């Protein structure tokens, strides 16, 4: 369901819009760490849902044509 992935991307962008004014006001190391982790999670959420929205999948192993050839060799 691509509309759920799009909704998650839009919601993450809305949260970034709300948080953006507070990011430049960081002063301590703890605040920098918090916003760094927060922005890293934002990138992971947008990236993961972006791949889902575009229906890109990471495939492991051999392509189907080569799998059928391997099965034929085994038998």
CHARMM-style PDB file with segment names, atoms N, HN, CA, C and O in Angstrom:
ATOM      1  N   UNK     1       0.834  -1.176   0.000  1.00  0.00      PROA
ATOM      2  CA  UNK     1       0.000   0.000   0.000  1.00  0.00      PROA
ATOM      3  C   UNK     1       0.886   1.249   0.000  1.00  0.00      PROA
ATOM      4  O   UNK     1       1.436   1.646   1.027  1.00  0.00      PROA
ATOM      5  N   UNK     2       1.000   1.831  -1.143  1.00  0.00      PROA
ATOM      6  HN  UNK     2       0.553   1.509  -1.977  1.00  0.00      PROA
ATOM      7  CA  UNK     2       1.896   2.965  -1.299  1.00  0.00      PROA
ATOM      8  C   UNK     2       1.411   4.212  -0.594  1.00  0.00      PROA
ATOM      9  O   UNK     2       2.223   5.064  -0.232  1.00  0.00      PROA
ATOM     10  N   UNK     3       0.110   4.347  -0.388  1.00  0.00      PROA
ATOM     11  HN  UNK     3      -0.550   3.656  -0.682  1.00  0.00      PROA
ATOM     12  CA  UNK     3      -0.363   5.579   0.249  1.00  0.00      PROA
ATOM     13  C   UNK     3       0.065   5.658   1.714  1.00  0.00      PROA
ATOM     14  O   UNK     3       0.204   6.758   2.249  1.00  0.00      PROA
ATOM     15  N   UNK     4       0.275   4.520   2.370  1.00  0.00      PROA
ATOM     16  HN  UNK     4       0.162   3.627   1.935  1.00  0.00      PROA
ATOM     17  CA  UNK     4       0.784   4.543   3.744  1.00  0.00      PROA
ATOM     18  C   UNK     4       2.236   5.038   3.774  1.00  0.00      PROA
ATOM     19  O   UNK     4       2.610   5.816   4.651  1.00  0.00      PROA
ATOM     20  N   UNK     5       3.038   4.592   2.827  1.00  0.00      PROA
ATOM     21  HN  UNK     5       2.734   3.960   2.114  1.00  0.00      PROA
ATOM     22  CA  UNK     5       4.428   5.042   2.745  1.00  0.00      PROA
ATOM     23  C   UNK     5       4.484   6.541   2.461  1.00  0.00      PROA
ATOM     24  O   UNK     5       5.289   7.260   3.051  1.00  0.00      PROA
ATOM     25  N   UNK     6       3.631   7.005   1.561  1.00  0.00      PROA
ATOM     26  HN  UNK     6       2.977   6.421   1.081  1.00  0.00      PROA
ATOM     27  CA  UNK     6       3.596   8.437   1.269  1.00  0.00      PROA
ATOM     28  C   UNK     6       3.149   9.226   2.490  1.00  0.00      PROA
ATOM     29  O   UNK     6       3.693  10.295   2.770  1.00  0.00      PROA
ATOM     30  N   UNK     7       2.163   8.710   3.219  1.00  0.00      PROA
ATOM     31  HN  UNK     7       1.722   7.842   2.991  1.00  0.00      PROA
ATOM     32  CA  UNK     7       1.705   9.381   4.434  1.00  0.00      PROA
ATOM     33  C   UNK     7       2.834   9.476   5.460  1.00  0.00      PROA
ATOM     34  O   UNK     7       3.001  10.518   6.095  1.00  0.00      PROA
ATOM     35  N   UNK     8       3.609   8.407   5.629  1.00  0.00      PROA
ATOM     36  HN  UNK     8       3.473   7.562   5.113  1.00  0.00      PROA
ATOM     37  CA  UNK     8       4.720   8.433   6.585  1.00  0.00      PROA
ATOM     38  C   UNK     8       5.786   9.443   6.181  1.00  0.00      PROA
ATOM     39  O   UNK     8       6.345  10.128   7.038  1.00  0.00      PROA
ATOM     40  N   UNK     9       6.074   9.541   4.879  1.00  0.00      PROA
ATOM     41  HN  UNK     9       5.620   8.984   4.183  1.00  0.00      PROA
ATOM     42  CA  UNK     9       7.046  10.526   4.399  1.00  0.00      PROA
ATOM     43  C   UNK     9       6.541  11.938   4.676  1.00  0.00      PROA
ATOM     44  O   UNK     9       7.288  12.784   5.168  1.00  0.00      PROA
ATOM     45  N   UNK    10       5.288  12.189   4.363  1.00  0.00      PROA
ATOM     46  HN  UNK    10       4.681  11.503   3.964  1.00  0.00      PROA
ATOM     47  CA  UNK    10       4.721  13.519   4.596  1.00  0.00      PROA
ATOM     48  C   UNK    10       4.682  13.855   6.084  1.00  0.00      PROA
ATOM     49  O   UNK    10       4.939  14.996   6.466  1.00  0.00      PROA
ATOM     50  N   UNK    11       4.365  12.880   6.923  1.00  0.00      PROA
ATOM     51  HN  UNK    11       4.155  11.953   6.613  1.00  0.00      PROA
ATOM     52  CA  UNK    11       4.333  13.119   8.364  1.00  0.00      PROA
ATOM     53  C   UNK    11       5.737  13.414   8.898  1.00  0.00      PROA
ATOM     54  O   UNK    11       5.909  14.298   9.736  1.00  0.00      PROA
ATOM     55  N   UNK    12       6.733  12.678   8.417  1.00  0.00      PROA
ATOM     56  HN  UNK    12       6.593  11.960   7.736  1.00  0.00      PROA
ATOM     57  CA  UNK    12       8.111  12.933   8.835  1.00  0.00      PROA
ATOM     58  C   UNK    12       8.555  14.326   8.387  1.00  0.00      PROA
ATOM     59  O   UNK    12       9.253  15.017   9.129  1.00  0.00      PROA
ATOM     60  N   UNK    13       8.161  14.741   7.192  1.00  0.00      PROA
ATOM     61  HN  UNK    13       7.594  14.180   6.589  1.00  0.00      PROA
ATOM     62  CA  UNK    13       8.495  16.090   6.723  1.00  0.00      PROA
ATOM     63  C   UNK    13       7.795  17.148   7.567  1.00  0.00      PROA
ATOM     64  O   UNK    13       8.376  18.198   7.841  1.00  0.00      PROA
ATOM     65  N   UNK    14       6.564  16.889   7.980  1.00  0.00      PROA
ATOM     66  HN  UNK    14       6.093  16.035   7.757  1.00  0.00      PROA
ATOM     67  CA  UNK    14       5.862  17.824   8.852  1.00  0.00      PROA
ATOM     68  C   UNK    14       6.587  17.952  10.193  1.00  0.00      PROA
ATOM     69  O   UNK    14       6.747  19.059  10.706  1.00  0.00      PROA
ATOM     70  N   UNK    15       7.023  16.832  10.758  1.00  0.00      PROA
ATOM     71  HN  UNK    15       6.893  15.932  10.340  1.00  0.00      PROA
ATOM     72  CA  UNK    15       7.760  16.895  12.021  1.00  0.00      PROA
ATOM     73  C   UNK    15       9.077  17.640  11.868  1.00  0.00      PROA
ATOM     74  O   UNK    15       9.487  18.366  12.773  1.00  0.00      PROA
ATOM     75  N   UNK    16       9.741  17.468  10.731  1.00  0.00      PROA
ATOM     76  HN  UNK    16       9.408  16.878   9.996  1.00  0.00      PROA
ATOM     77  CA  UNK    16      10.967  18.228  10.483  1.00  0.00      PROA
ATOM     78  C   UNK    16      10.652  19.720  10.367  1.00  0.00      PROA
ATOM     79  O   UNK    16      11.422  20.551  10.849  1.00  0.00      PROA
ATOM     80  N   UNK    17       9.545  20.063   9.742  1.00  0.00      PROA
ATOM     81  HN  UNK    17       8.920  19.388   9.351  1.00  0.00      PROA
ATOM     82  CA  UNK    17       9.125  21.458   9.618  1.00  0.00      PROA
ATOM     83  C   UNK    17       8.891  22.076  10.997  1.00  0.00      PROA
ATOM     84  O   UNK    17       9.251  23.229  11.236  1.00  0.00      PROA
ATOM     85  N   UNK    18       8.288  21.307  11.894  1.00  0.00      PROA
ATOM     86  HN  UNK    18       7.996  20.370  11.700  1.00  0.00      PROA
ATOM     87  CA  UNK    18       8.031  21.809  13.246  1.00  0.00      PROA
ATOM     88  C   UNK    18       9.337  21.932  14.035  1.00  0.00      PROA
ATOM     89  O   UNK    18       9.501  22.881  14.801  1.00  0.00      PROA
ATOM     90  N   UNK    19      10.256  21.001  13.863  1.00  0.00      PROA
ATOM     91  HN  UNK    19      10.124  20.230  13.240  1.00  0.00      PROA
ATOM     92  CA  UNK    19      11.484  20.976  14.653  1.00  0.00      PROA
ATOM     93  C   UNK    19      12.576  21.892  14.110  1.00  0.00      PROA
ATOM     94  O   UNK    19      13.501  22.242  14.844  1.00  0.00      PROA
ATOM     95  N   UNK    20      12.491  22.284  12.850  1.00  0.00      PROA
ATOM     96  HN  UNK    20      11.740  22.000  12.254  1.00  0.00      PROA
ATOM     97  CA  UNK    20      13.581  23.017  12.218  1.00  0.00      PROA
ATOM     98  C   UNK    20      13.983  24.304  12.944  1.00  0.00      PROA
ATOM     99  O   UNK    20      15.180  24.581  13.018  1.00  0.00      PROA
ATOM    100  N   UNK    21      13.066  25.103  13.480  1.00  0.00      PROA
ATOM    101  HN  UNK    21      12.093  24.878  13.419  1.00  0.00      PROA
ATOM    102  CA  UNK    21      13.496  26.327  14.165  1.00  0.00      PROA
ATOM    103  C   UNK    21      14.335  26.061  15.423  1.00  0.00      PROA
ATOM    104  O   UNK    21      15.121  26.918  15.826  1.00  0.00      PROA
ATOM    105  N   UNK    22      14.183  24.908  16.036  1.00  0.00      PROA
ATOM    106  HN  UNK    22      13.544  24.211  15.709  1.00  0.00      PROA
ATOM    107  CA  UNK    22      14.902  24.596  17.271  1.00  0.00      PROA
ATOM    108  C   UNK    22      16.291  24.019  17.030  1.00  0.00      PROA
ATOM    109  O   UNK    22      17.129  24.039  17.931  1.00  0.00      PROA
ATOM    110  N   UNK    23      16.542  23.516  15.853  1.00  0.00      PROA
ATOM    111  HN  UNK    23      15.860  23.500  15.121  1.00  0.00      PROA
ATOM    112  CA  UNK    23      17.819  22.857  15.575  1.00  0.00      PROA
ATOM    113  C   UNK    23      18.993  23.837  15.648  1.00  0.00      PROA
ATOM    114  O   UNK    23      20.008  23.487  16.251  1.00  0.00      PROA
ATOM    115  N   UNK    24      18.920  25.043  15.071  1.00  0.00      PROA
ATOM    116  HN  UNK    24      18.096  25.327  14.581  1.00  0.00      PROA
ATOM    117  CA  UNK    24      20.076  25.956  15.153  1.00  0.00      PROA
ATOM    118  C   UNK    24      20.347  26.513  16.550  1.00  0.00      PROA
ATOM    119  O   UNK    24      21.408  27.093  16.782  1.00  0.00      PROA
ATOM    120  N   UNK    25      19.414  26.348  17.481  1.00  0.00      PROA
ATOM    121  HN  UNK    25      18.552  25.876  17.293  1.00  0.00      PROA
ATOM    122  CA  UNK    25      19.607  26.912  18.820  1.00  0.00      PROA
ATOM    123  C   UNK    25      20.322  25.970  19.771  1.00  0.00      PROA
ATOM    124  O   UNK    25      20.419  26.259  20.964  1.00  0.00      PROA
ATOM    125  N   UNK    26      20.821  24.858  19.274  1.00  0.00      PROA
ATOM    126  HN  UNK    26      20.742  24.623  18.305  1.00  0.00      PROA
ATOM    127  CA  UNK    26      21.489  23.901  20.165  1.00  0.00      PROA
ATOM    128  C   UNK    26      22.798  24.482  20.680  1.00  0.00      PROA
ATOM    129  O   UNK    26      23.529  25.151  19.949  1.00  0.00      PROA
ATOM    130  N   UNK    27      23.080  24.214  21.947  1.00  0.00      PROA
ATOM    131  HN  UNK    27      22.486  23.670  22.541  1.00  0.00      PROA
ATOM    132  CA  UNK    27      24.285  24.770  22.572  1.00  0.00      PROA
ATOM    133  C   UNK    27      25.175  23.704  23.194  1.00  0.00      PROA
ATOM    134  O   UNK    27      26.400  23.795  23.112  1.00  0.00      PROA
ATOM    135  N   UNK    28      24.581  22.710  23.807  1.00  0.00      PROA
ATOM    136  HN  UNK    28      23.586  22.637  23.874  1.00  0.00      PROA
ATOM    137  CA  UNK    28      25.388  21.702  24.503  1.00  0.00      PROA
ATOM    138  C   UNK    28      25.617  20.485  23.618  1.00  0.00      PROA
ATOM    139  O   UNK    28      24.971  20.302  22.586  1.00  0.00      PROA
ATOM    140  N   UNK    29      26.549  19.670  24.054  1.00  0.00      PROA
ATOM    141  HN  UNK    29      27.074  19.818  24.892  1.00  0.00      PROA
ATOM    142  CA  UNK    29      26.833  18.430  23.329  1.00  0.00      PROA
ATOM    143  C   UNK    29      25.667  17.472  23.341  1.00  0.00      PROA
ATOM    144  O   UNK    29      25.443  16.743  22.374  1.00  0.00      PROA
ATOM    145  N   UNK    30      24.920  17.469  24.435  1.00  0.00      PROA
ATOM    146  HN  UNK    30      25.102  18.060  25.221  1.00  0.00      PROA
ATOM    147  CA  UNK    30      23.754  16.595  24.520  1.00  0.00      PROA
ATOM    148  C   UNK    30      22.690  16.999  23.504  1.00  0.00      PROA
ATOM    149  O   UNK    30      22.063  16.146  22.876  1.00  0.00      PROA
ATOM    150  N   UNK    31      22.495  18.295  23.351  1.00  0.00      PROA
ATOM    151  HN  UNK    31      23.004  18.988  23.862  1.00  0.00      PROA
ATOM    152  CA  UNK    31      21.527  18.762  22.357  1.00  0.00      PROA
ATOM    153  C   UNK    31      21.977  18.415  20.945  1.00  0.00      PROA
ATOM    154  O   UNK    31      21.162  18.025  20.109  1.00  0.00      PROA
ATOM    155  N   UNK    32      23.263  18.556  20.681  1.00  0.00      PROA
ATOM    156  HN  UNK    32      23.924  18.873  21.361  1.00  0.00      PROA
ATOM    157  CA  UNK    32      23.785  18.203  19.355  1.00  0.00      PROA
ATOM    158  C   UNK    32      23.604  16.714  19.074  1.00  0.00      PROA
ATOM    159  O   UNK    32      23.260  16.320  17.959  1.00  0.00      PROA
ATOM    160  N   UNK    33      23.837  15.898  20.086  1.00  0.00      PROA
ATOM    161  HN  UNK    33      24.117  16.218  20.991  1.00  0.00      PROA
ATOM    162  CA  UNK    33      23.644  14.456  19.930  1.00  0.00      PROA
ATOM    163  C   UNK    33      22.179  14.136  19.679  1.00  0.00      PROA
ATOM    164  O   UNK    33      21.861  13.327  18.807  1.00  0.00      PROA
ATOM    165  N   UNK    34      21.283  14.762  20.435  1.00  0.00      PROA
ATOM    166  HN  UNK    34      21.540  15.420  21.144  1.00  0.00      PROA
ATOM    167  CA  UNK    34      19.854  14.526  20.260  1.00  0.00      PROA
ATOM    168  C   UNK    34      19.409  14.866  18.844  1.00  0.00      PROA
ATOM    169  O   UNK    34      18.750  14.058  18.190  1.00  0.00      PROA
ATOM    170  N   UNK    35      19.769  16.069  18.360  1.00  0.00      PROA
ATOM    171  HN  UNK    35      20.304  16.725  18.891  1.00  0.00      PROA
ATOM    172  CA  UNK    35      19.337  16.463  17.030  1.00  0.00      PROA
ATOM    173  C   UNK    35      20.035  15.650  15.948  1.00  0.00      PROA
ATOM    174  O   UNK    35      19.453  15.402  14.892  1.00  0.00      PROA
ATOM    175  N   UNK    36      21.263  15.238  16.192  1.00  0.00      PROA
ATOM    176  HN  UNK    36      21.736  15.440  17.049  1.00  0.00      PROA
ATOM    177  CA  UNK    36      21.933  14.373  15.228  1.00  0.00      PROA
ATOM    178  C   UNK    36      21.228  13.033  15.076  1.00  0.00      PROA
ATOM    179  O   UNK    36      21.022  12.553  13.961  1.00  0.00      PROA
ATOM    180  N   UNK    37      20.863  12.435  16.201  1.00  0.00      PROA
ATOM    181  HN  UNK    37      21.030  12.825  17.107  1.00  0.00      PROA
ATOM    182  CA  UNK    37      20.130  11.166  16.162  1.00  0.00      PROA
ATOM    183  C   UNK    37      18.755  11.371  15.546  1.00  0.00      PROA
ATOM    184  O   UNK    37      18.282  10.533  14.777  1.00  0.00      PROA
ATOM    185  N   UNK    38      18.118  12.479  15.880  1.00  0.00      PROA
ATOM    186  HN  UNK    38      18.502  13.159  16.504  1.00  0.00      PROA
ATOM    187  CA  UNK    38      16.789  12.774  15.341  1.00  0.00      PROA
ATOM    188  C   UNK    38      16.839  12.916  13.826  1.00  0.00      PROA
ATOM    189  O   UNK    38      15.985  12.376  13.123  1.00  0.00      PROA
ATOM    190  N   UNK    39      17.833  13.637  13.320  1.00  0.00      PROA
ATOM    191  HN  UNK    39      18.527  14.075  13.891  1.00  0.00      PROA
ATOM    192  CA  UNK    39      17.959  13.808  11.875  1.00  0.00      PROA
ATOM    193  C   UNK    39      18.352  12.503  11.183  1.00  0.00      PROA
ATOM    194  O   UNK    39      17.927  12.248  10.056  1.00  0.00      PROA
ATOM    195  N   UNK    40      19.160  11.676  11.849  1.00  0.00      PROA
ATOM    196  HN  UNK    40      19.505  11.883  12.765  1.00  0.00      PROA
ATOM    197  CA  UNK    40      19.499  10.367  11.290  1.00  0.00      PROA
ATOM    198  C   UNK    40      18.246   9.496  11.168  1.00  0.00      PROA
ATOM    199  O   UNK    40      18.037   8.846  10.143  1.00  0.00      PROA
ATOM    200  N   UNK    41      17.431   9.483  12.190  1.00  0.00      PROA
ATOM    201  HN  UNK    41      17.601  10.011  13.023  1.00  0.00      PROA
ATOM    202  CA  UNK    41      16.175   8.719  12.118  1.00  0.00      PROA
ATOM    203  C   UNK    41      15.257   9.266  11.035  1.00  0.00      PROA
ATOM    204  O   UNK    41      14.582   8.499  10.349  1.00  0.00      PROA
ATOM    205  N   UNK    42      15.225  10.590  10.876  1.00  0.00      PROA
ATOM    206  HN  UNK    42      15.773  11.213  11.433  1.00  0.00      PROA
ATOM    207  CA  UNK    42      14.422  11.189   9.809  1.00  0.00      PROA
ATOM    208  C   UNK    42      14.874  10.676   8.445  1.00  0.00      PROA
ATOM    209  O   UNK    42      14.052  10.295   7.612  1.00  0.00      PROA
ATOM    210  N   UNK    43      16.176  10.669   8.226  1.00  0.00      PROA
ATOM    211  HN  UNK    43      16.844  10.978   8.903  1.00  0.00      PROA
ATOM    212  CA  UNK    43      16.708  10.200   6.942  1.00  0.00      PROA
ATOM    213  C   UNK    43      16.376   8.727   6.730  1.00  0.00      PROA
ATOM    214  O   UNK    43      16.002   8.336   5.624  1.00  0.00      PROA
ATOM    215  N   UNK    44      16.506   7.905   7.766  1.00  0.00      PROA
ATOM    216  HN  UNK    44      16.810   8.222   8.664  1.00  0.00      PROA
ATOM    217  CA  UNK    44      16.181   6.480   7.639  1.00  0.00      PROA
ATOM    218  C   UNK    44      14.702   6.266   7.348  1.00  0.00      PROA
ATOM    219  O   UNK    44      14.346   5.424   6.523  1.00  0.00      PROA
ATOM    220  N   UNK    45      13.847   7.015   8.015  1.00  0.00      PROA
ATOM    221  HN  UNK    45      14.136   7.699   8.685  1.00  0.00      PROA
ATOM    222  CA  UNK    45      12.402   6.873   7.802  1.00  0.00      PROA
ATOM    223  C   UNK    45      12.029   7.294   6.396  1.00  0.00      PROA
ATOM    224  O   UNK    45      11.296   6.584   5.707  1.00  0.00      PROA
ATOM    225  N   UNK    46      12.526   8.442   5.963  1.00  0.00      PROA
ATOM    226  HN  UNK    46      13.121   9.018   6.523  1.00  0.00      PROA
ATOM    227  CA  UNK    46      12.199   8.916   4.617  1.00  0.00      PROA
ATOM    228  C   UNK    46      12.809   7.990   3.562  1.00  0.00      PROA
ATOM    229  O   UNK    46      12.166   7.690   2.556  1.00  0.00      PROA
ATOM    230  N   UNK    47      14.025   7.543   3.784  1.00  0.00      PROA
ATOM    231  HN  UNK    47      14.547   7.786   4.601  1.00  0.00      PROA
ATOM    232  CA  UNK    47      14.657   6.647   2.819  1.00  0.00      PROA
ATOM    233  C   UNK    47      13.949   5.304   2.708  1.00  0.00      PROA
ATOM    234  O   UNK    47      13.697   4.817   1.606  1.00  0.00      PROA
ATOM    235  N   UNK    48      13.632   4.712   3.845  1.00  0.00      PROA
ATOM    236  HN  UNK    48      13.837   5.107   4.740  1.00  0.00      PROA
ATOM    237  CA  UNK    48      12.951   3.415   3.826  1.00  0.00      PROA
ATOM    238  C   UNK    48      11.570   3.489   3.217  1.00  0.00      PROA
ATOM    239  O   UNK    48      11.189   2.629   2.422  1.00  0.00      PROA
ATOM    240  N   UNK    49      10.817   4.511   3.584  1.00  0.00      PROA
ATOM    241  HN  UNK    49      11.127   5.209   4.229  1.00  0.00      PROA
ATOM    242  CA  UNK    49       9.479   4.656   3.021  1.00  0.00      PROA
ATOM    243  C   UNK    49       9.535   5.130   1.577  1.00  0.00      PROA
ATOM    244  O   UNK    49       8.631   4.841   0.793  1.00  0.00      PROA
ATOM    245  N   UNK    50      10.587   5.853   1.221  1.00  0.00      PROA
ATOM    246  HN  UNK    50      11.321   6.088   1.858  1.00  0.00      PROA
ATOM    247  CA  UNK    50      10.752   6.238  -0.177  1.00  0.00      PROA
ATOM    248  C   UNK    50      10.982   5.025  -1.058  1.00  0.00      PROA
ATOM    249  O   UNK    50      10.424   4.931  -2.152  1.00  0.00      PROA
ATOM    250  N   UNK    51      11.802   4.096  -0.586  1.00  0.00      PROA
ATOM    251  HN  UNK    51      12.255   4.172   0.302  1.00  0.00      PROA
ATOM    252  CA  UNK    51      11.996   2.850  -1.338  1.00  0.00      PROA
ATOM    253  C   UNK    51      10.704   2.053  -1.432  1.00  0.00      PROA
ATOM    254  O   UNK    51      10.400   1.469  -2.473  1.00  0.00      PROA
ATOM    255  N   UNK    52       9.955   2.031  -0.352  1.00  0.00      PROA
ATOM    256  HN  UNK    52      10.203   2.505   0.493  1.00  0.00      PROA
ATOM    257  CA  UNK    52       8.669   1.325  -0.351  1.00  0.00      PROA
ATOM    258  C   UNK    52       7.698   1.996  -1.310  1.00  0.00      PROA
ATOM    259  O   UNK    52       6.977   1.326  -2.048  1.00  0.00      PROA
ATOM    260  N   UNK    53       7.685   3.338  -1.295  1.00  0.00      PROA
ATOM    261  HN  UNK    53       8.271   3.883  -0.696  1.00  0.00      PROA
ATOM    262  CA  UNK    53       6.780   4.079  -2.172  1.00  0.00      PROA
ATOM    263  C   UNK    53       7.124   3.851  -3.641  1.00  0.00      PROA
ATOM    264  O   UNK    53       6.234   3.733  -4.483  1.00  0.00      PROA
ATOM    265  N   UNK    54       8.409   3.791  -3.940  1.00  0.00      PROA
ATOM    266  HN  UNK    54       9.132   3.887  -3.256  1.00  0.00      PROA
ATOM    267  CA  UNK    54       8.835   3.551  -5.314  1.00  0.00      PROA
ATOM    268  C   UNK    54       8.880   2.068  -5.661  1.00  0.00      PROA
ATOM    269  O   UNK    54       9.223   1.700  -6.784  1.00  0.00      PROA
ATOM    270  N   UNK    55       8.537   1.225  -4.707  1.00  0.00      PROA
ATOM    271  HN  UNK    55       8.258   1.524  -3.795  1.00  0.00      PROA
ATOM    272  CA  UNK    55       8.497  -0.236  -4.850  1.00  0.00      PROA
ATOM    273  C   UNK    55       9.839  -0.801  -5.293  1.00  0.00      PROA
ATOM    274  O   UNK    55       9.899  -1.683  -6.150  1.00  0.00      PROA
ATOM    275  N   UNK    56      10.912  -0.289  -4.704  1.00  0.00      PROA
ATOM    276  HN  UNK    56      10.863   0.427  -4.007  1.00  0.00      PROA
ATOM    277  CA  UNK    56      12.238  -0.837  -4.969  1.00  0.00      PROA
ATOM    278  C   UNK    56      12.540  -1.846  -3.880  1.00  0.00      PROA
ATOM    279  O   UNK    56      12.354  -1.568  -2.695  1.00  0.00      PROA
ATOM    280  N   UNK    57      12.996  -2.997  -4.275  1.00  0.00      PROA
ATOM    281  HN  UNK    57      13.147  -3.223  -5.237  1.00  0.00      PROA
ATOM    282  CA  UNK    57      13.309  -4.034  -3.306  1.00  0.00      PROA
ATOM    283  C   UNK    57      14.748  -4.465  -3.499  1.00  0.00      PROA
ATOM    284  O   UNK    57      15.264  -4.514  -4.615  1.00  0.00      PROA
ATOM    285  N   UNK    58      15.371  -4.773  -2.393  1.00  0.00      PROA
ATOM    286  HN  UNK    58      14.951  -4.734  -1.486  1.00  0.00      PROA
ATOM    287  CA  UNK    58      16.723  -5.312  -2.448  1.00  0.00      PROA
ATOM    288  C   UNK    58      16.583  -6.814  -2.632  1.00  0.00      PROA
ATOM    289  O   UNK    58      15.997  -7.499  -1.793  1.00  0.00      PROA
ATOM    290  N   UNK    59      17.116  -7.314  -3.717  1.00  0.00      PROA
ATOM    291  HN  UNK    59      17.591  -6.758  -4.399  1.00  0.00      PROA
ATOM    292  CA  UNK    59      17.020  -8.745  -3.973  1.00  0.00      PROA
ATOM    293  C   UNK    59      18.336  -9.396  -3.594  1.00  0.00      PROA
ATOM    294  O   UNK    59      19.414  -8.845  -3.819  1.00  0.00      PROA
ATOM    295  N   UNK    60      18.226 -10.549  -3.029  1.00  0.00      PROA
ATOM    296  HN  UNK    60      17.350 -10.997  -2.846  1.00  0.00      PROA
ATOM    297  CA  UNK    60      19.417 -11.311  -2.680  1.00  0.00      PROA
ATOM    298  C   UNK    60      19.410 -12.595  -3.493  1.00  0.00      PROA
ATOM    299  O   UNK    60      18.354 -13.128  -3.833  1.00  0.00      PROA
ATOM    300  N   UNK    61      20.553 -13.059  -3.785  1.00  0.00      PROA
ATOM    301  HN  UNK    61      21.411 -12.626  -3.509  1.00  0.00      PROA
ATOM    302  CA  UNK    61      20.657 -14.307  -4.522  1.00  0.00      PROA
ATOM    303  C   UNK    61      20.690 -14.070  -6.016  1.00  0.00      PROA
ATOM    304  O   UNK    61      20.983 -12.970  -6.485  1.00  0.00      PROA
ATOM    305  N   UNK    62      20.387 -15.113  -6.745  1.00  0.00      PROA
ATOM    306  HN  UNK    62      20.149 -16.007  -6.364  1.00  0.00      PROA
ATOM    307  CA  UNK    62      20.464 -15.088  -8.196  1.00  0.00      PROA
ATOM    308  C   UNK    62      19.138 -14.636  -8.803  1.00  0.00      PROA
ATOM    309  O   UNK    62      18.087 -14.793  -8.183  1.00  0.00      PROA
ATOM    310  N   UNK    63      19.184 -14.074 -10.014  1.00  0.00      PROA
ATOM    311  HN  UNK    63      20.038 -13.946 -10.518  1.00  0.00      PROA
ATOM    312  CA  UNK    63      17.939 -13.778 -10.715  1.00  0.00      PROA
ATOM    313  C   UNK    63      17.172 -15.062 -11.014  1.00  0.00      PROA
ATOM    314  O   UNK    63      17.745 -16.151 -10.978  1.00  0.00      PROA
ATOM    315  N   UNK    64      15.886 -14.939 -11.308  1.00  0.00      PROA
ATOM    316  HN  UNK    64      15.420 -14.054 -11.337  1.00  0.00      PROA
ATOM    317  CA  UNK    64      15.039 -16.120 -11.501  1.00  0.00      PROA
ATOM    318  C   UNK    64      15.529 -17.008 -12.640  1.00  0.00      PROA
ATOM    319  O   UNK    64      15.456 -18.233 -12.547  1.00  0.00      PROA
ATOM    320  N   UNK    65      16.023 -16.404 -13.703  1.00  0.00      PROA
ATOM    321  HN  UNK    65      16.083 -15.409 -13.778  1.00  0.00      PROA
ATOM    322  CA  UNK    65      16.505 -17.218 -14.832  1.00  0.00      PROA
ATOM    323  C   UNK    65      17.679 -18.092 -14.402  1.00  0.00      PROA
ATOM    324  O   UNK    65      17.755 -19.268 -14.755  1.00  0.00      PROA
ATOM    325  N   UNK    66      18.591 -17.499 -13.636  1.00  0.00      PROA
ATOM    326  HN  UNK    66      18.529 -16.543 -13.350  1.00  0.00      PROA
ATOM    327  CA  UNK    66      19.752 -18.265 -13.183  1.00  0.00      PROA
ATOM    328  C   UNK    66      19.359 -19.297 -12.127  1.00  0.00      PROA
ATOM    329  O   UNK    66      19.975 -20.360 -12.056  1.00  0.00      PROA
ATOM    330  N   UNK    67      18.351 -19.008 -11.308  1.00  0.00      PROA
ATOM    331  HN  UNK    67      17.851 -18.144 -11.366  1.00  0.00      PROA
ATOM    332  CA  UNK    67      17.887 -19.982 -10.326  1.00  0.00      PROA
ATOM    333  C   UNK    67      17.323 -21.208 -11.022  1.00  0.00      PROA
ATOM    334  O   UNK    67      17.578 -22.337 -10.605  1.00  0.00      PROA
ATOM    335  N   UNK    68      16.549 -20.984 -12.093  1.00  0.00      PROA
ATOM    336  HN  UNK    68      16.342 -20.066 -12.432  1.00  0.00      PROA
ATOM    337  CA  UNK    68      15.986 -22.136 -12.803  1.00  0.00      PROA
ATOM    338  C   UNK    68      17.094 -22.951 -13.475  1.00  0.00      PROA
ATOM    339  O   UNK    68      17.001 -24.177 -13.543  1.00  0.00      PROA
ATOM    340  N   UNK    69      18.147 -22.281 -13.976  1.00  0.00      PROA
ATOM    341  HN  UNK    69      18.223 -21.286 -13.922  1.00  0.00      PROA
ATOM    342  CA  UNK    69      19.273 -23.013 -14.566  1.00  0.00      PROA
ATOM    343  C   UNK    69      20.008 -23.831 -13.508  1.00  0.00      PROA
ATOM    344  O   UNK    69      20.408 -24.968 -13.761  1.00  0.00      PROA
ATOM    345  N   UNK    70      20.186 -23.244 -12.316  1.00  0.00      PROA
ATOM    346  HN  UNK    70      19.862 -22.320 -12.110  1.00  0.00      PROA
ATOM    347  CA  UNK    70      20.859 -23.960 -11.226  1.00  0.00      PROA
ATOM    348  C   UNK    70      20.052 -25.180 -10.818  1.00  0.00      PROA
ATOM    349  O   UNK    70      20.620 -26.245 -10.574  1.00  0.00      PROA
ATOM    350  N   UNK    71      18.732 -25.037 -10.742  1.00  0.00      PROA
ATOM    351  HN  UNK    71      18.271 -24.172 -10.940  1.00  0.00      PROA
ATOM    352  CA  UNK    71      17.876 -26.185 -10.388  1.00  0.00      PROA
ATOM    353  C   UNK    71      17.963 -27.269 -11.441  1.00  0.00      PROA
ATOM    354  O   UNK    71      17.977 -28.455 -11.112  1.00  0.00      PROA
ATOM    355  N   UNK    72      18.023 -26.875 -12.715  1.00  0.00      PROA
ATOM    356  HN  UNK    72      18.013 -25.912 -12.982  1.00  0.00      PROA
ATOM    357  CA  UNK    72      18.111 -27.851 -13.800  1.00  0.00      PROA
ATOM    358  C   UNK    72      19.451 -28.589 -13.734  1.00  0.00      PROA
ATOM    359  O   UNK    72      19.507 -29.784 -14.024  1.00  0.00      PROA
ATOM    360  N   UNK    73      20.516 -27.906 -13.361  1.00  0.00      PROA
ATOM    361  HN  UNK    73      20.471 -26.935 -13.125  1.00  0.00      PROA
ATOM    362  CA  UNK    73      21.824 -28.548 -13.254  1.00  0.00      PROA
ATOM    363  C   UNK    73      21.852 -29.538 -12.102  1.00  0.00      PROA
ATOM    364  O   UNK    73      22.478 -30.593 -12.196  1.00  0.00      PROA
ATOM    365  N   UNK    74      21.161 -29.188 -10.996  1.00  0.00      PROA
ATOM    366  HN  UNK    74      20.652 -28.330 -10.919  1.00  0.00      PROA
ATOM    367  CA  UNK    74      21.147 -30.062  -9.837  1.00  0.00      PROA
ATOM    368  C   UNK    74      20.387 -31.355 -10.099  1.00  0.00      PROA
ATOM    369  O   UNK    74      20.715 -32.390  -9.519  1.00  0.00      PROA
ATOM    370  N   UNK    75      19.386 -31.312 -10.953  1.00  0.00      PROA
ATOM    371  HN  UNK    75      19.118 -30.471 -11.423  1.00  0.00      PROA
ATOM    372  CA  UNK    75      18.560 -32.518 -11.186  1.00  0.00      PROA
ATOM    373  C   UNK    75      19.013 -33.246 -12.372  1.00  0.00      PROA
ATOM    374  OT1 UNK    75      18.440 -34.279 -12.719  1.00  0.00      PROA
TER     375      UNK     75
END
